[in-house]
């Protein structure tokens, strides 16, 4: 049964560490055995340099690599496999857009709009680009519950706004943004929209054609796949107009002493020897998610989020950041504990075998906007269970006593 795929037994790390309560899934997810076996199978029976050889083993490697691209295209409902670019991670994908599209089409005096809720990976490339090009960097701010309105976006856009960068789900607040509506507003203004899907693609169906985003990025390691493989989706007509990001082997068509012509999409943006094993692992992760189904994933994660949220609300010294509705957190609950630094919170939980994240979560501007310097974050995945949540809650109940308070 597909629901059997929810079980921790499918994930070797939990056999290695049977007492581990892993609640840092927004940072990276654990890997199911199937994914590990797919990567091992590739290196055992198909390993060769893809795209370059005419011998049988290289053809197998090419088929495995391009088969992964086809799986990604279907998974996010892109129109064409040429629109799927493999990178190392979402950060590299965003840098590719900033370097190639940004340095070509954004000029002095143009405006770049970024939501205040962005991970640093979807902020720093635009800061650097704005300084280099003499463009103006502006921010779209959210309310205290993390919500952005379409009306606020409309007001923030001007005739000079060339690009809007926004996450689909905040890695700090778990709030889902109305990307389809944002894209419509942007396109009516002649503005390109870049969407960070690192937190959304693993947890909910994403259809890039329905959303009508110009670019979307995500990382394999946040959705059961190995580290070191990421994806950039871009509309074909935009990618074709963009110069290469990196140069070297495979991204060329013909080279002379004087210059070169570049390979067609998608290989124009995939210089050098590619991470074929990582791509194979990503395909196996997609197969796993497809077999399980997003309905089961969303149901399980919503139930766990509500349980955790409701129990945390019973503790007066715990303050949840963002929305007061559990259904608006999408498996991510960030919080502050009266009188206890987030690093101490994480340290105490670690002593109890519970892994949570503490710090600014690569979202310092959003923290400051909300009035915090750092926080603690719990992030859930479908392979977590009620026992994980309750073990976390029991630790939260005694946390302040561990620091010498009377509660």
N, C-alpha and C positions, 0 to 999 in steps of 0.2 A: 504494500500500500504506500501511496505517496506520503501519507502522514508519518510513516516510519522514518522518513528523512529528517523529521524534526528532532529526532533523538540525539543525545550527546554521544551515543555509541558510534555514530558515524564519524566522530572527530577524534583522531588519535591523541591529541593533546590532553583530553580529559581522561584517557586511560593512563597516560604518563603522569598526570597530576589529578588523581580522582577527587581531591578535596578542593580543587580550584573553583572559585566563583568568579568567572570572567565577565566583567561589566564595563569593558573599555572597547566596545565593538565599533564605535564611531572612529576610533583611531586606526584599528585594523581588525578584521574578522579572523577567526580560526578557520583552518582548512579541512574540509572533509577528506576522508580516505580516497574517495574517487578522484579528486583533483590531484592528490599526490601520486596516485597510480598512473594517471594519464600523463603527467610530466615524466615520470620514470619510464613509462612505455615509449615516449617520444625519444628520450636519450638512449634507451636500450636498443630500439629497433628502427628509428627513423632519422637519427641525427646526421645531418650534413648541412652544408651552407645552402639555405633556400634560395631560389630564384637564379642561381648562378651556374648550376651544373646540369648536364644533359644525361648523366648516368642515373640509374634507377633510384639510388638512395637519395640523391638530391631532389629528384622528382617527388619522392614520398615526403620529404621535408617541406617542399613547396606546397604540396597539397594540404599538408597539415596546417601550415601557416595561413594559407589563403582560406582554408576551411574555417579557421577561427575568425577571420575577417567576415566571412559570410554569416557566421553565427551572431556576431556583434551587430551586423546590419539588421538582421531579422529581430534581434532582441530589442533594439531601440527604434525599429521601424524606419530606418533611413531609406531613402529612395534608391541609392546606388552604393555598391561596395566601394567605389572610388571615393566616397565621402567618409570612409572610416580610416583614420590614420592611427597607427600604433605608436605609442610613446612609452616613456618609463612610468609615468604617473600623471595625475590631473595637473600637478604643478607644472610639469614640462609642457603639457598640452596648452595651458594658459600662457606660458612664456612663448610658445610657438606662435600663438595668435597675436600676442603683443608685439613680438619681434617682426613677424612677417606681414601680417595685416596692418598692425598699428604703424610701423615705420614706413609703410607704403602709402597709407590712405589718411593718416592723421597729421595735421600740419599746425603751424604756429597759429595760435588764437582759437583753434578748435577746442571743444569741450569733451571731456570724458566724465561720465557719471558712474559712480560706484555706490552700491548700497553699503550702509554703515555696518551691516551684519556679515560682511565677507570675511572668510578665512584669509589669512595673510597672502596665500597663494593667488587669490583673486583680487589683491590690492596692490602688492608691491610691484608687479610688472607694469601696472598702470601708473603708479607713482613715478617709476623710472622713465617710462615712455613720455609722460607729461613734461618732466624736467628736460629730457633730451630734445623734444620737439617744440618746446615753448607752448604747450597746450595747457588748458585750465582743467584741473581735477576738482570735481564737485562731488558731494555726498548726498545720497537720499537717506533720510533718517527715518527710523521706525518709532512707534510709540513704546511705552514701558513694557508692554506685553509682547513686543517683537513684531507687531503687525505693520505691514506697508500697504498703503492704499493706492489704487489705480489713479485716483485724483491727484495724490501727491506726486506721483510720477509724471503725470501730464503737466503739472505746474513746474516741475523741475527741468523738463526738457525745453530746450530753446532751438532756434534754427542753426545754432553752432554745435549742438550735441551730436557727435559722430558715433559714440559707442556707449552702451549701458552694460555694466558688468554686475551680475546678480546671482545669488545662489538659489537653488530650488528649495532646499531645506537647510536651515541654519545648523551648523555643527555645534552651536552653543545652546540654542533654544529649541531646536527640533520643529520649528514653525515652517509650514509649507507656504511658499509664495505663489501668487497667481500668475505663473509664468506665461500662460497662453494669453491672458489679458495684457500683461506687460509687453509681450511681443507685438501685439496688435497696435498698441499705443506707440511703441518705438517705430514700427514700420510706417505708420501714418505720418511720423515726423521725419522719416528718412534716416533713422538711427539703427545701427546694427546692435543686436543683443547677444551677449556672451553669457551662457548659463553654466554655473558650476553644479554638476549633478553628482558629485562625489557621495553625498549623503542620501540622495533620492534614488538613484538607479538600483542600489542593492535592495531597496525596501518597498518599492511601488512600481507599477507599470509606467514606463516613460516612452512616449511616442513623439519623436522629434518633428515629424511632419504635422501632427496635430498641434503641438506647441508652437510650431513655426519659428523656432529659435534659429539664429544664424550659425551659432557655434554652441556645442555642448561638450563638456569634459567629464571624465570619471576615471577612477583608479580600480584596478583589478583587486588589490589587496583588501579593499573595503567590502568586497562582495565574494568572499570565499576563495579567490584566486591567489596565485603567488605574488609576492612583491616584485616590482620591476617591470610591470606591464600596465600601461594605461591607454586611454583612448581619447582621441579628438574626433568629434563629428563636426563637419563643416559643410555648408551648402556648396554643391559642386561649382556653381558659378563664381563663388567667392574664392574657393581654394585654387581654381584655375588661374585667377588673377594675381595670386600671391606668389612672391619669390620663395625659393627654398629657405628653410630655417638652418639646416646644417648641410655641408657639402662633403662629398667623398664617394666611396663606392656605392653602386646600385642606384643612386638617385640621378644618375646621368644617362643620357641616351648616346651621346657622341662627344668625344673630347679631342681637340686639336691643340697645337702649341698656343694658339691665340685665344681659345675660349672653349665653350661647351654648350651643348643643348641638353635640356633636362628631361628626365623620364616623365611619362604621363602620371597622373594621379592613380593610386595614392603614393606611389614609390618616390615621387619627387620630394616627399617629406620624411622618408625613412632611409637616411644615409647609413652606410656601413652594415655590418653583420647584425641582423635583427634578433630580437629575443623570441625565437620560435618556441622554445620550451614554455616561456611565460604565456605566449598566445594560446598554446595548446591547453595550458592550465586554465586560462580564462574561458576557453570554450567549454571545458569540463564543468567549470563553475556555473556557466550559463545553462548547461544541460541540467545540472542539479536543481537550479532555481526553477527552471521551466517544468521539470517533473514534479517538484513540490507544489508549485503554483503560487502566484502572488496572493491569491485569496487566503490560503493557509498561512502564509507569512504575515500578512497584514492582520489577520485575526489573532494570531498568537502574540505578535508584538504589541498590539493594541490592548489585549487583556493583561499582559505583563506590565505595561506602562501604567494602566489604570490602577492595578493592584499596588504597585510601588508608589505611585503618586498619592493615592488615598491614604496609605499608611504613613507616608512622610508628612502629610498635612495634619496628622494627629499630634505631631511633636512641635510644641510652641517655639522651640529654639531653632528650628529648621526653616529656612526661607527659600522657597523654590523661585527661580528666576524665570521671568517670561509669563506666558499665559497661565491663568488659573483653571484651565480646562485640560484634563489629561489627554483628550483626543487631539489636542493641538501641539503635542510634544513629539510624536512619531518616534518613540523609543528613546528619546534624549531628555533627561531630567538633570538640569544644572542647579546647584543649590549652594547656600551659605549657612554656616552653623555659628550661632552667637558665641563669640569669645574663642573660637578655635580656627587657626589658620588652615586653609585648604591643604597645605603640604602635611600638616599634622594629621588632618583627617585621613588623607591617603595613606600615611605611614601606619596609623592605627588599624585601618582596614586591612592593609597588607599583612599585619601581624596575625590577622584572623583568616587569612587566605582569600581575601576579597580584593580584586583588582579594580580600582576606580582611577579616574584621571583627575589631577589637580593642577591648577595654574591658570594661564590666560587662554589656553586652548587655541592658540594662533588666531585670536580675535580680540586684540587689545583695544582697538577703537570702539568696538561694541561694548566691551566691559566698561570703559570709561563713560560711554554714552548712557549706560544703565546705572552708573554709580558704584562700580566695583573695580578692584584691581585684579583680583583672581577669585576663582570659584572651584568647586568640586563638581565633577560630572559623572553621572551614571548613564551608560548607553547600552541598550538591550539588543539582542538578536534573537531570531526564532529558535535557536538551540538552547537558549536560557529557559529556565523553568521557574515555577512558583517557589521551590525550595531556595533557589538562588536569591530571589527577591526577598524572601523572609529572612534569610541569613544576613543579607545586607541591612534590613530593617532592624534586626536584633542588635547588630553592631552599632547602628545609628542611635539606638536607645541608650546604650551605655557609653557612648563616645565621650560625652562631656564629663562623666564620672572618671573616665580614664585620664582626663586633664585636670582633675582635682575639684571639679564642680560638684555641688550637692545633688543635682538631678540624677 
